Amino acid sequence: MENAPDAVAWHRQELNELFAPLTGAAKAALAVSGGPDSTALLHLFALWRSAAADSLPGIVLTVDHGLRPEAAEEAEFVADLARSLGLPHRTLCWHGPKPASGIQAAARAARYALLQSAAAAEGADVLMTAHTLDDQAETFLLALARGSGVYGLAAMPAERRLGTLRLIRPLLAIPKARLIATLRSAGIAWRDDPSNANSHYARVAVRKAAPEFARHGLDSATLAATAERLARAASALDTYAGRLIAETVAIHPGGFLRFDIARFLEPPDEVVLRALSLVLRALMGHDYGPRFDRLERLHADVGAALRLDRPLQRTLADAVLRLSARPAPSVWLYPEAGRSGFPELILAPGESRLWQDRIRLSLSPNVDRPTAVRALGPAGRRLIAGLIPHGLPSAAAETVASAWHGETLVGVPAFGYAAPPLAPGEFGAEPLVATRLGLAVAPAAEFAVDFRPRD
């Protein structure tokens, strides 16, 4: 959105403040597309870095989505600019089929996956993107158009975790106009993506309407300030949602959850909805929760089922929520297998790997052969039926990680099962939902039908 810069020149102190979040970083990765915002980020980082006593190592990353023929030339333009500024560069290509619809969302997901992987491979512990004040305002308006709640309308954070990386947005308080003026003053060119002028995309349409919004007092600074205030409200809600989760949710060693649903629904709706969103994200490892209207619908359905003393099953955000009405109301939350089921993974002796981005698997180096890991499934559940607490839904039990040698079940840590040649403790399956929620895993024996979470 338009917002004329107060000044083009960047003082040393201002640059120090922009890049202060890099203090203590080992290496920085910069996401640079060649557009004006990211080109300005590269230029400003190079200015700051050139005057620093200890020059922070950096790597410039450009994603070629393979959607436009000009993209390869744009990546080469960034590579040349990076080299002229003394920084190495890599181009990351998005291979494979592209979706017929939702292309921008798919491209964004692919971009972050490629950037995250490349940054980690390069030894970077920080990834920087060039989101600006204008992006903050546009995101707010897009969320408003979707009918988002407090969290959807809250400002993009200047810093957040992205896997093992810190994602930093140093330009969030800077208007785009100042960045463009900076590049022009320095004689630095940039590349314009034609899709940024295509009003078919909602963000572009909002951007083109910016002057009209500004005439009515809705300029970028005002909208971004509103988003910041909502972010503070969201942070306060998170405090209460976290307490609610700790008091009413128990984590099974297999990575699924059980709620004391009557107590979970007691607080104000906004707290309950946030807690539900946090739990769904943590269970499946998603960066974002489901759409707010879907959360509201699920919340209403659970409340209605409780009032009518009826069971309920719903799927949301790749997870299944199942309400058991008898003998006492309780809610189970576990991953959805989907049409293709859960993937199988081969674990080598001494290896540790993630499975479904929700379970950390490990195999002792003492094991003499690779081991197949897959969901326990109906057949495996029947083999160890005596170890599964009474009242635990079969579908939840079938999602846990199990170890197999051929068609022989040799390990199910979630239910304390190990069979030769695996000894107890040689195959581990740690649910990441516990770490994400900051909670301990409850003993499996507590998940019998009469289970109640402890205070």
TIMIKE-716018 format. One record per residue (C-alpha): residue number from 1; z, y, x. Coordinates in nm, 2 decimals. Example, Ala and Ser with C-alpha at 12.3 -4.5 7.8 and 13.67 -1.06 7.14 Angstrom:
<rs>
+-----+--------+--------+--------+
:  nr :      w :      v :      u :
+-----+--------+--------+--------+
:   1 :   0.78 :  -0.45 :   1.23 :
:   2 :   0.71 :  -0.11 :   1.37 :
+-----+--------+--------+--------+
</rs>
This chain:
<rs>
+-----+--------+--------+--------+
:  nr :      w :      v :      u :
+-----+--------+--------+--------+
:   1 :   0.00 :   0.00 :   0.00 :
:   2 :  -0.07 :   0.35 :   0.12 :
:   3 :   0.22 :   0.52 :   0.30 :
:   4 :   0.12 :   0.79 :   0.56 :
:   5 :   0.29 :   0.74 :   0.89 :
:   6 :   0.53 :   1.01 :   1.01 :
:   7 :   0.42 :   0.95 :   1.37 :
:   8 :   0.18 :   0.73 :   1.57 :
:   9 :   0.37 :   0.73 :   1.90 :
:  10 :   0.62 :   0.46 :   1.95 :
:  11 :   0.93 :   0.55 :   2.15 :
:  12 :   1.09 :   0.30 :   2.38 :
:  13 :   1.41 :   0.28 :   2.18 :
:  14 :   1.21 :   0.22 :   1.86 :
:  15 :   1.03 :  -0.07 :   2.03 :
:  16 :   1.36 :  -0.21 :   2.15 :
:  17 :   1.49 :  -0.20 :   1.79 :
:  18 :   1.17 :  -0.37 :   1.66 :
:  19 :   1.21 :  -0.66 :   1.90 :
:  20 :   1.59 :  -0.68 :   1.93 :
:  21 :   1.58 :  -1.01 :   1.74 :
:  22 :   1.41 :  -1.16 :   2.04 :
:  23 :   1.73 :  -1.12 :   2.25 :
:  24 :   1.82 :  -1.46 :   2.39 :
:  25 :   1.48 :  -1.62 :   2.30 :
:  26 :   1.32 :  -1.86 :   2.55 :
:  27 :   0.96 :  -1.79 :   2.44 :
:  28 :   0.79 :  -1.61 :   2.16 :
:  29 :   0.49 :  -1.72 :   1.96 :
:  30 :   0.28 :  -1.45 :   1.79 :
:  31 :   0.07 :  -1.54 :   1.48 :
:  32 :  -0.23 :  -1.31 :   1.52 :
:  33 :  -0.53 :  -1.33 :   1.29 :
:  34 :  -0.72 :  -1.03 :   1.43 :
:  35 :  -0.65 :  -0.82 :   1.12 :
:  36 :  -0.49 :  -0.47 :   1.17 :
:  37 :  -0.13 :  -0.58 :   1.11 :
:  38 :  -0.12 :  -0.87 :   1.35 :
:  39 :  -0.33 :  -0.70 :   1.61 :
:  40 :  -0.08 :  -0.41 :   1.60 :
:  41 :   0.20 :  -0.66 :   1.64 :
:  42 :   0.03 :  -0.80 :   1.95 :
:  43 :  -0.02 :  -0.45 :   2.09 :
:  44 :   0.34 :  -0.34 :   2.03 :
:  45 :   0.48 :  -0.66 :   2.17 :
:  46 :   0.27 :  -0.62 :   2.49 :
:  47 :   0.39 :  -0.25 :   2.52 :
:  48 :   0.76 :  -0.36 :   2.48 :
:  49 :   0.71 :  -0.66 :   2.71 :
:  50 :   0.55 :  -0.45 :   2.99 :
:  51 :   0.85 :  -0.23 :   3.02 :
:  52 :   1.11 :  -0.50 :   2.99 :
:  53 :   1.32 :  -0.59 :   3.29 :
:  54 :   1.28 :  -0.95 :   3.22 :
:  55 :   0.94 :  -1.02 :   3.06 :
:  56 :   0.98 :  -1.26 :   2.78 :
:  57 :   0.71 :  -1.54 :   2.79 :
:  58 :   0.48 :  -1.54 :   2.49 :
:  59 :   0.19 :  -1.73 :   2.34 :
:  60 :  -0.06 :  -1.60 :   2.09 :
:  61 :  -0.17 :  -1.83 :   1.81 :
:  62 :  -0.47 :  -1.79 :   1.58 :
:  63 :  -0.54 :  -2.02 :   1.29 :
:  64 :  -0.91 :  -2.09 :   1.20 :
:  65 :  -0.89 :  -2.22 :   0.84 :
:  66 :  -1.26 :  -2.32 :   0.86 :
:  67 :  -1.33 :  -2.13 :   0.53 :
:  68 :  -1.56 :  -1.86 :   0.68 :
:  69 :  -1.82 :  -1.87 :   0.95 :
:  70 :  -1.68 :  -1.55 :   1.10 :
:  71 :  -1.34 :  -1.71 :   1.16 :
:  72 :  -1.44 :  -1.86 :   1.50 :
:  73 :  -1.56 :  -1.53 :   1.63 :
:  74 :  -1.24 :  -1.36 :   1.51 :
:  75 :  -1.03 :  -1.62 :   1.69 :
:  76 :  -1.23 :  -1.55 :   2.01 :
:  77 :  -1.18 :  -1.17 :   1.96 :
:  78 :  -0.80 :  -1.23 :   1.95 :
:  79 :  -0.82 :  -1.46 :   2.25 :
:  80 :  -1.00 :  -1.19 :   2.46 :
:  81 :  -0.75 :  -0.92 :   2.35 :
:  82 :  -0.45 :  -1.15 :   2.43 :
:  83 :  -0.59 :  -1.22 :   2.77 :
:  84 :  -0.64 :  -0.85 :   2.84 :
:  85 :  -0.28 :  -0.80 :   2.76 :
:  86 :  -0.16 :  -1.08 :   2.99 :
:  87 :  -0.08 :  -1.34 :   2.72 :
:  88 :  -0.22 :  -1.69 :   2.68 :
:  89 :  -0.39 :  -1.78 :   2.35 :
:  90 :  -0.46 :  -2.09 :   2.14 :
:  91 :  -0.68 :  -2.14 :   1.84 :
:  92 :  -0.55 :  -2.38 :   1.57 :
:  93 :  -0.80 :  -2.53 :   1.34 :
:  94 :  -0.74 :  -2.65 :   0.98 :
:  95 :  -0.94 :  -2.97 :   0.96 :
:  96 :  -0.99 :  -3.20 :   0.66 :
:  97 :  -1.10 :  -3.14 :   0.29 :
:  98 :  -1.00 :  -2.81 :   0.13 :
:  99 :  -0.88 :  -2.79 :  -0.23 :
: 100 :  -1.11 :  -2.66 :  -0.51 :
: 101 :  -0.83 :  -2.44 :  -0.65 :
: 102 :  -0.52 :  -2.27 :  -0.52 :
: 103 :  -0.70 :  -2.22 :  -0.19 :
: 104 :  -0.48 :  -1.93 :  -0.07 :
: 105 :  -0.16 :  -2.12 :  -0.13 :
: 106 :  -0.30 :  -2.43 :   0.05 :
: 107 :  -0.43 :  -2.22 :   0.34 :
: 108 :  -0.08 :  -2.05 :   0.37 :
: 109 :   0.09 :  -2.39 :   0.38 :
: 110 :  -0.16 :  -2.52 :   0.64 :
: 111 :  -0.13 :  -2.21 :   0.85 :
: 112 :   0.25 :  -2.23 :   0.87 :
: 113 :   0.24 :  -2.61 :   0.95 :
: 114 :  -0.01 :  -2.55 :   1.23 :
: 115 :   0.18 :  -2.25 :   1.37 :
: 116 :   0.51 :  -2.43 :   1.36 :
: 117 :   0.37 :  -2.74 :   1.54 :
: 118 :   0.19 :  -2.54 :   1.80 :
: 119 :   0.48 :  -2.30 :   1.87 :
: 120 :   0.71 :  -2.60 :   1.92 :
: 121 :   0.46 :  -2.77 :   2.14 :
: 122 :   0.44 :  -2.46 :   2.36 :
: 123 :   0.81 :  -2.44 :   2.40 :
: 124 :   0.86 :  -2.14 :   2.18 :
: 125 :   1.18 :  -2.10 :   1.98 :
: 126 :   1.07 :  -1.79 :   1.79 :
: 127 :   0.76 :  -1.74 :   1.58 :
: 128 :   0.66 :  -1.38 :   1.49 :
: 129 :   0.44 :  -1.27 :   1.20 :
: 130 :   0.31 :  -0.93 :   1.11 :
: 131 :   0.43 :  -0.88 :   0.75 :
: 132 :   0.47 :  -0.51 :   0.67 :
: 133 :   0.64 :  -0.28 :   0.42 :
: 134 :   0.32 :  -0.30 :   0.21 :
: 135 :   0.34 :  -0.68 :   0.21 :
: 136 :   0.70 :  -0.66 :   0.09 :
: 137 :   0.61 :  -0.43 :  -0.20 :
: 138 :   0.30 :  -0.65 :  -0.29 :
: 139 :   0.51 :  -0.96 :  -0.29 :
: 140 :   0.77 :  -0.80 :  -0.52 :
: 141 :   0.50 :  -0.70 :  -0.77 :
: 142 :   0.34 :  -1.05 :  -0.76 :
: 143 :   0.68 :  -1.21 :  -0.83 :
: 144 :   0.74 :  -0.96 :  -1.11 :
: 145 :   0.41 :  -1.06 :  -1.27 :
: 146 :   0.52 :  -1.43 :  -1.25 :
: 147 :   0.84 :  -1.35 :  -1.43 :
: 148 :   1.05 :  -1.44 :  -1.13 :
: 149 :   1.43 :  -1.41 :  -1.13 :
: 150 :   1.66 :  -1.25 :  -0.87 :
: 151 :   1.55 :  -1.48 :  -0.59 :
: 152 :   1.18 :  -1.45 :  -0.65 :
: 153 :   1.21 :  -1.07 :  -0.66 :
: 154 :   1.44 :  -1.05 :  -0.35 :
: 155 :   1.29 :  -0.91 :  -0.04 :
: 156 :   1.13 :  -1.13 :   0.23 :
: 157 :   1.40 :  -1.17 :   0.50 :
: 158 :   1.34 :  -1.02 :   0.84 :
: 159 :   1.44 :  -1.35 :   0.98 :
: 160 :   1.48 :  -1.71 :   0.86 :
: 161 :   1.47 :  -2.06 :   0.99 :
: 162 :   1.13 :  -2.25 :   0.99 :
: 163 :   1.21 :  -2.60 :   1.11 :
: 164 :   1.34 :  -2.57 :   1.47 :
: 165 :   1.20 :  -2.21 :   1.50 :
: 166 :   1.33 :  -1.87 :   1.41 :
: 167 :   1.07 :  -1.70 :   1.20 :
: 168 :   1.09 :  -1.32 :   1.27 :
: 169 :   0.91 :  -1.04 :   1.09 :
: 170 :   0.97 :  -0.73 :   1.31 :
: 171 :   0.73 :  -0.50 :   1.11 :
: 172 :   0.88 :  -0.54 :   0.77 :
: 173 :   1.00 :  -0.18 :   0.76 :
: 174 :   0.67 :  -0.04 :   0.89 :
: 175 :   0.39 :   0.08 :   0.66 :
: 176 :   0.05 :  -0.05 :   0.73 :
: 177 :  -0.09 :   0.30 :   0.76 :
: 178 :   0.12 :   0.36 :   1.07 :
: 179 :   0.00 :   0.04 :   1.23 :
: 180 :  -0.37 :   0.13 :   1.17 :
: 181 :  -0.31 :   0.48 :   1.31 :
: 182 :  -0.14 :   0.32 :   1.61 :
: 183 :  -0.45 :   0.10 :   1.68 :
: 184 :  -0.69 :   0.39 :   1.64 :
: 185 :  -0.48 :   0.61 :   1.87 :
: 186 :  -0.48 :   0.33 :   2.14 :
: 187 :  -0.86 :   0.26 :   2.09 :
: 188 :  -0.79 :  -0.10 :   1.99 :
: 189 :  -1.03 :  -0.26 :   1.74 :
: 190 :  -0.95 :  -0.52 :   1.48 :
: 191 :  -1.13 :  -0.75 :   1.25 :
: 192 :  -1.13 :  -0.73 :   0.87 :
: 193 :  -1.13 :  -1.05 :   0.66 :
: 194 :  -1.37 :  -1.00 :   0.37 :
: 195 :  -1.14 :  -1.20 :   0.14 :
: 196 :  -0.89 :  -0.91 :   0.17 :
: 197 :  -1.13 :  -0.71 :  -0.05 :
: 198 :  -1.19 :  -0.98 :  -0.31 :
: 199 :  -1.01 :  -0.88 :  -0.63 :
: 200 :  -1.03 :  -1.24 :  -0.75 :
: 201 :  -0.71 :  -1.29 :  -0.55 :
: 202 :  -0.40 :  -1.15 :  -0.72 :
: 203 :  -0.26 :  -0.99 :  -0.40 :
: 204 :  -0.58 :  -0.80 :  -0.34 :
: 205 :  -0.59 :  -0.68 :  -0.70 :
: 206 :  -0.23 :  -0.55 :  -0.66 :
: 207 :  -0.32 :  -0.38 :  -0.34 :
: 208 :  -0.61 :  -0.20 :  -0.50 :
: 209 :  -0.38 :  -0.08 :  -0.78 :
: 210 :  -0.13 :   0.06 :  -0.53 :
: 211 :  -0.24 :   0.43 :  -0.55 :
: 212 :  -0.19 :   0.42 :  -0.93 :
: 213 :   0.15 :   0.26 :  -0.89 :
: 214 :   0.25 :   0.52 :  -0.64 :
: 215 :   0.15 :   0.81 :  -0.87 :
: 216 :   0.42 :   0.68 :  -1.11 :
: 217 :   0.69 :   0.66 :  -0.84 :
: 218 :   0.63 :   0.29 :  -0.75 :
: 219 :   0.53 :   0.34 :  -0.39 :
: 220 :   0.58 :   0.08 :  -0.12 :
: 221 :   0.91 :   0.22 :   0.01 :
: 222 :   1.06 :   0.23 :  -0.34 :
: 223 :   0.95 :  -0.12 :  -0.43 :
: 224 :   1.07 :  -0.26 :  -0.09 :
: 225 :   1.41 :  -0.09 :  -0.14 :
: 226 :   1.44 :  -0.25 :  -0.48 :
: 227 :   1.36 :  -0.59 :  -0.33 :
: 228 :   1.63 :  -0.53 :  -0.06 :
: 229 :   1.89 :  -0.46 :  -0.33 :
: 230 :   1.80 :  -0.77 :  -0.51 :
: 231 :   1.83 :  -0.96 :  -0.19 :
: 232 :   2.19 :  -0.85 :  -0.16 :
: 233 :   2.25 :  -0.97 :  -0.52 :
: 234 :   2.09 :  -1.30 :  -0.43 :
: 235 :   2.31 :  -1.34 :  -0.13 :
: 236 :   2.62 :  -1.29 :  -0.35 :
: 237 :   2.50 :  -1.55 :  -0.59 :
: 238 :   2.44 :  -1.79 :  -0.30 :
: 239 :   2.81 :  -1.77 :  -0.22 :
: 240 :   2.91 :  -1.89 :  -0.57 :
: 241 :   2.63 :  -2.14 :  -0.59 :
: 242 :   2.74 :  -2.29 :  -0.26 :
: 243 :   3.10 :  -2.33 :  -0.38 :
: 244 :   2.97 :  -2.49 :  -0.70 :
: 245 :   2.77 :  -2.75 :  -0.51 :
: 246 :   3.06 :  -2.83 :  -0.28 :
: 247 :   3.29 :  -2.89 :  -0.58 :
: 248 :   3.06 :  -3.09 :  -0.81 :
: 249 :   2.79 :  -3.27 :  -0.60 :
: 250 :   2.83 :  -3.58 :  -0.40 :
: 251 :   2.58 :  -3.71 :  -0.14 :
: 252 :   2.51 :  -4.08 :  -0.12 :
: 253 :   2.44 :  -4.23 :   0.23 :
: 254 :   2.10 :  -4.31 :   0.10 :
: 255 :   2.01 :  -3.94 :   0.05 :
: 256 :   2.03 :  -3.91 :  -0.32 :
: 257 :   2.29 :  -3.71 :  -0.52 :
: 258 :   2.52 :  -3.74 :  -0.81 :
: 259 :   2.66 :  -3.44 :  -1.01 :
: 260 :   2.98 :  -3.40 :  -1.21 :
: 261 :   2.75 :  -3.24 :  -1.46 :
: 262 :   3.02 :  -3.10 :  -1.70 :
: 263 :   3.18 :  -2.90 :  -1.42 :
: 264 :   2.84 :  -2.81 :  -1.27 :
: 265 :   2.73 :  -2.64 :  -1.59 :
: 266 :   3.06 :  -2.44 :  -1.64 :
: 267 :   2.97 :  -2.12 :  -1.44 :
: 268 :   2.73 :  -1.84 :  -1.56 :
: 269 :   2.37 :  -1.96 :  -1.59 :
: 270 :   2.24 :  -1.76 :  -1.30 :
: 271 :   2.48 :  -1.94 :  -1.06 :
: 272 :   2.40 :  -2.28 :  -1.20 :
: 273 :   2.02 :  -2.21 :  -1.17 :
: 274 :   2.06 :  -2.10 :  -0.81 :
: 275 :   2.27 :  -2.41 :  -0.73 :
: 276 :   2.01 :  -2.63 :  -0.89 :
: 277 :   1.73 :  -2.47 :  -0.69 :
: 278 :   1.92 :  -2.50 :  -0.36 :
: 279 :   1.99 :  -2.87 :  -0.42 :
: 280 :   1.63 :  -2.94 :  -0.50 :
: 281 :   1.51 :  -2.77 :  -0.19 :
: 282 :   1.77 :  -2.94 :   0.03 :
: 283 :   1.69 :  -3.29 :  -0.11 :
: 284 :   1.32 :  -3.27 :  -0.04 :
: 285 :   1.31 :  -3.03 :   0.25 :
: 286 :   1.10 :  -2.77 :   0.07 :
: 287 :   1.09 :  -2.41 :   0.20 :
: 288 :   1.11 :  -2.28 :  -0.16 :
: 289 :   1.26 :  -2.38 :  -0.49 :
: 290 :   1.06 :  -2.45 :  -0.80 :
: 291 :   0.94 :  -2.17 :  -1.03 :
: 292 :   1.21 :  -2.00 :  -1.21 :
: 293 :   1.08 :  -2.07 :  -1.56 :
: 294 :   1.08 :  -2.45 :  -1.48 :
: 295 :   1.44 :  -2.43 :  -1.36 :
: 296 :   1.53 :  -2.25 :  -1.68 :
: 297 :   1.36 :  -2.52 :  -1.89 :
: 298 :   1.53 :  -2.80 :  -1.70 :
: 299 :   1.87 :  -2.63 :  -1.74 :
: 300 :   1.81 :  -2.60 :  -2.12 :
: 301 :   1.70 :  -2.96 :  -2.15 :
: 302 :   2.01 :  -3.09 :  -1.97 :
: 303 :   2.23 :  -2.88 :  -2.19 :
: 304 :   2.07 :  -3.00 :  -2.50 :
: 305 :   2.09 :  -3.37 :  -2.40 :
: 306 :   2.46 :  -3.33 :  -2.33 :
: 307 :   2.52 :  -3.17 :  -2.67 :
: 308 :   2.33 :  -3.45 :  -2.84 :
: 309 :   2.49 :  -3.72 :  -2.62 :
: 310 :   2.14 :  -3.85 :  -2.52 :
: 311 :   2.00 :  -3.96 :  -2.18 :
: 312 :   1.74 :  -3.75 :  -2.01 :
: 313 :   1.49 :  -3.79 :  -1.73 :
: 314 :   1.28 :  -3.50 :  -1.59 :
: 315 :   1.07 :  -3.46 :  -1.27 :
: 316 :   1.07 :  -3.13 :  -1.08 :
: 317 :   0.98 :  -3.03 :  -0.72 :
: 318 :   0.91 :  -3.39 :  -0.62 :
: 319 :   1.25 :  -3.51 :  -0.74 :
: 320 :   1.37 :  -3.70 :  -1.05 :
: 321 :   1.67 :  -3.57 :  -1.24 :
: 322 :   1.83 :  -3.84 :  -1.46 :
: 323 :   2.11 :  -3.78 :  -1.70 :
: 324 :   2.32 :  -4.08 :  -1.79 :
: 325 :   2.52 :  -4.01 :  -2.11 :
: 326 :   2.74 :  -4.31 :  -2.11 :
: 327 :   3.01 :  -4.42 :  -2.03 :
: 328 :   3.06 :  -4.06 :  -1.91 :
: 329 :   2.79 :  -3.79 :  -1.86 :
: 330 :   2.66 :  -3.77 :  -1.50 :
: 331 :   2.34 :  -3.66 :  -1.34 :
: 332 :   2.16 :  -3.83 :  -1.06 :
: 333 :   1.89 :  -3.66 :  -0.84 :
: 334 :   1.66 :  -3.86 :  -0.62 :
: 335 :   1.31 :  -3.84 :  -0.47 :
: 336 :   1.01 :  -3.92 :  -0.69 :
: 337 :   0.80 :  -4.21 :  -0.56 :
: 338 :   0.48 :  -4.08 :  -0.72 :
: 339 :   0.16 :  -4.28 :  -0.77 :
: 340 :   0.12 :  -4.37 :  -0.41 :
: 341 :   0.49 :  -4.46 :  -0.34 :
: 342 :   0.68 :  -4.37 :  -0.03 :
: 343 :   0.51 :  -4.39 :   0.31 :
: 344 :   0.58 :  -4.67 :   0.56 :
: 345 :   0.68 :  -4.58 :   0.91 :
: 346 :   0.69 :  -4.79 :   1.23 :
: 347 :   0.99 :  -4.72 :   1.44 :
: 348 :   0.99 :  -4.82 :   1.81 :
: 349 :   1.30 :  -4.94 :   1.99 :
: 350 :   1.50 :  -4.63 :   2.10 :
: 351 :   1.30 :  -4.40 :   1.88 :
: 352 :   1.42 :  -4.13 :   1.64 :
: 353 :   1.19 :  -3.99 :   1.37 :
: 354 :   1.19 :  -3.80 :   1.04 :
: 355 :   1.09 :  -3.99 :   0.73 :
: 356 :   0.96 :  -3.79 :   0.43 :
: 357 :   1.12 :  -3.48 :   0.59 :
: 358 :   1.45 :  -3.59 :   0.43 :
: 359 :   1.59 :  -3.89 :   0.64 :
: 360 :   1.65 :  -3.90 :   1.02 :
: 361 :   1.58 :  -4.25 :   1.13 :
: 362 :   1.69 :  -4.41 :   1.46 :
: 363 :   1.65 :  -4.75 :   1.61 :
: 364 :   1.86 :  -4.88 :   1.90 :
: 365 :   1.69 :  -4.95 :   2.23 :
: 366 :   1.85 :  -5.29 :   2.22 :
: 367 :   1.62 :  -5.40 :   1.94 :
: 368 :   1.35 :  -5.62 :   2.08 :
: 369 :   1.06 :  -5.51 :   1.86 :
: 370 :   0.92 :  -5.23 :   1.65 :
: 371 :   1.06 :  -5.21 :   1.30 :
: 372 :   0.89 :  -5.11 :   0.98 :
: 373 :   1.08 :  -4.86 :   0.77 :
: 374 :   1.00 :  -4.82 :   0.40 :
: 375 :   1.18 :  -4.75 :   0.07 :
: 376 :   1.39 :  -5.03 :  -0.04 :
: 377 :   1.19 :  -5.08 :  -0.36 :
: 378 :   1.26 :  -5.32 :  -0.64 :
: 379 :   1.22 :  -5.64 :  -0.43 :
: 380 :   1.46 :  -5.52 :  -0.16 :
: 381 :   1.71 :  -5.40 :  -0.42 :
: 382 :   1.72 :  -5.74 :  -0.57 :
: 383 :   1.78 :  -5.90 :  -0.23 :
: 384 :   2.10 :  -5.70 :  -0.19 :
: 385 :   2.20 :  -5.65 :  -0.55 :
: 386 :   2.56 :  -5.74 :  -0.48 :
: 387 :   2.60 :  -5.45 :  -0.24 :
: 388 :   2.48 :  -5.18 :  -0.49 :
: 389 :   2.77 :  -5.02 :  -0.69 :
: 390 :   2.77 :  -5.09 :  -1.06 :
: 391 :   2.62 :  -4.80 :  -1.26 :
: 392 :   2.40 :  -4.66 :  -0.98 :
: 393 :   2.05 :  -4.62 :  -1.12 :
: 394 :   1.81 :  -4.88 :  -0.98 :
: 395 :   1.54 :  -4.62 :  -0.93 :
: 396 :   1.77 :  -4.41 :  -0.71 :
: 397 :   1.88 :  -4.72 :  -0.50 :
: 398 :   1.51 :  -4.81 :  -0.45 :
: 399 :   1.44 :  -4.48 :  -0.26 :
: 400 :   1.67 :  -4.55 :   0.03 :
: 401 :   1.54 :  -4.63 :   0.38 :
: 402 :   1.53 :  -4.99 :   0.47 :
: 403 :   1.42 :  -5.18 :   0.78 :
: 404 :   1.18 :  -5.48 :   0.77 :
: 405 :   1.04 :  -5.73 :   1.01 :
: 406 :   0.74 :  -5.86 :   0.83 :
: 407 :   0.86 :  -5.95 :   0.48 :
: 408 :   1.22 :  -6.00 :   0.60 :
: 409 :   1.47 :  -5.73 :   0.51 :
: 410 :   1.69 :  -5.67 :   0.81 :
: 411 :   1.87 :  -5.34 :   0.75 :
: 412 :   1.98 :  -5.10 :   0.47 :
: 413 :   2.24 :  -4.86 :   0.62 :
: 414 :   2.30 :  -4.69 :   0.29 :
: 415 :   2.45 :  -5.01 :   0.15 :
: 416 :   2.60 :  -5.14 :   0.47 :
: 417 :   2.35 :  -5.42 :   0.51 :
: 418 :   2.23 :  -5.56 :   0.84 :
: 419 :   2.07 :  -5.90 :   0.91 :
: 420 :   1.96 :  -6.07 :   1.23 :
: 421 :   1.80 :  -5.97 :   1.46 :
: 422 :   1.95 :  -5.63 :   1.37 :
: 423 :   2.32 :  -5.58 :   1.43 :
: 424 :   2.52 :  -5.33 :   1.23 :
: 425 :   2.46 :  -4.98 :   1.36 :
: 426 :   2.13 :  -5.06 :   1.54 :
: 427 :   1.93 :  -4.90 :   1.26 :
: 428 :   2.04 :  -4.55 :   1.14 :
: 429 :   1.92 :  -4.35 :   0.84 :
: 430 :   2.09 :  -4.00 :   0.82 :
: 431 :   2.01 :  -3.80 :   0.50 :
: 432 :   1.92 :  -3.44 :   0.60 :
: 433 :   2.03 :  -3.31 :   0.26 :
: 434 :   2.39 :  -3.32 :   0.38 :
: 435 :   2.31 :  -3.10 :   0.68 :
: 436 :   2.10 :  -2.86 :   0.46 :
: 437 :   2.38 :  -2.82 :   0.21 :
: 438 :   2.66 :  -2.82 :   0.47 :
: 439 :   2.84 :  -3.11 :   0.30 :
: 440 :   2.96 :  -3.45 :   0.42 :
: 441 :   2.81 :  -3.78 :   0.30 :
: 442 :   3.04 :  -3.96 :   0.06 :
: 443 :   3.12 :  -4.33 :   0.11 :
: 444 :   2.88 :  -4.55 :  -0.09 :
: 445 :   3.17 :  -4.72 :  -0.26 :
: 446 :   3.26 :  -4.40 :  -0.45 :
: 447 :   2.93 :  -4.41 :  -0.64 :
: 448 :   3.04 :  -4.68 :  -0.89 :
: 449 :   3.01 :  -4.60 :  -1.26 :
: 450 :   3.36 :  -4.44 :  -1.27 :
: 451 :   3.28 :  -4.20 :  -0.98 :
: 452 :   3.40 :  -3.84 :  -0.99 :
: 453 :   3.33 :  -3.60 :  -0.70 :
: 454 :   3.65 :  -3.50 :  -0.52 :
: 455 :   3.77 :  -3.14 :  -0.52 :
+-----+--------+--------+--------+
</rs>
